[in-house]
Amino acid sequence: MVDETRADPMPGTAGDERIDREACMGSGNCVYWAPDVFALDDDGIASIHGDPAGHQDQVRQAAKNCPTRAIRLDAFFR
């Protein structure tokens, strides 16, 4: 369960619950579908590098096409 009382972490940080870093296999599909929002970090794991505001359709498409379902839409769109 996510503790919603804590402050939202900075985009792309390891504490960002919008991407399940354990599940991510680094396929790059998220970067393909939403390049203004996602990037692969130095470990080859998806991270958030841009503001998802205004890119909701692309984020949803990225989540739909993630082979490991590592993108958590419920955490993006609270």
ZAMARGU-4260 file (C-alpha; in steps of 0.2 Angstrom, whole numbers, plus 5000, padded with zeros to 4 digits):
<rodrens>
0) 5000/5000/5000 | 5007/5017/4995 | 5008/5030/5009 | 5000/5045/5002 | 5004/5057/5016
5) 5022/5058/5011 | 5029/5070/4999 | 5029/5065/4980 | 5048/5062/4976 | 5057/5071/4962
10) 5053/5064/4945 | 5065/5050/4941 | 5072/5046/4958 | 5073/5029/4965 | 5058/5032/4977
15) 5046/5036/4963 | 5033/5023/4965 | 5026/5027/4947 | 5038/5014/4940 | 5042/4997/4948
20) 5061/4996/4946 | 5061/4978/4951 | 5049/4973/4937 | 5057/4984/4923 | 5068/4975/4911
25) 5073/4990/4901 | 5065/4986/4885 | 5063/5005/4881 | 5045/5003/4875 | 5041/5017/4887
30) 5054/5029/4879 | 5047/5025/4862 | 5029/5028/4867 | 5032/5043/4878 | 5049/5050/4875
35) 5045/5067/4884 | 5041/5058/4900 | 5052/5042/4901 | 5071/5038/4899 | 5082/5024/4903
40) 5094/5028/4918 | 5112/5022/4919 | 5106/5005/4925 | 5095/5003/4910 | 5080/5005/4920
45) 5065/5016/4916 | 5064/5033/4925 | 5054/5048/4923 | 5063/5063/4916 | 5049/5074/4911
50) 5033/5081/4917 | 5018/5069/4912 | 5006/5083/4912 | 4999/5085/4895 | 5006/5068/4890
55) 4993/5057/4898 | 4988/5048/4882 | 5007/5044/4879 | 5009/5038/4897 | 4994/5026/4895
60) 5001/5019/4879 | 5018/5017/4886 | 5010/5007/4901 | 4999/4997/4889 | 5015/4992/4879
65) 5026/4988/4894 | 5031/4970/4893 | 5032/4968/4912 | 5018/4981/4917 | 5031/4991/4927
70) 5022/5007/4924 | 5009/5010/4938 | 4996/5021/4930 | 4986/5023/4947 | 5002/5032/4954
75) 5003/5044/4939 | 4985/5049/4939 | 4979/5051/4957
</rodrens>
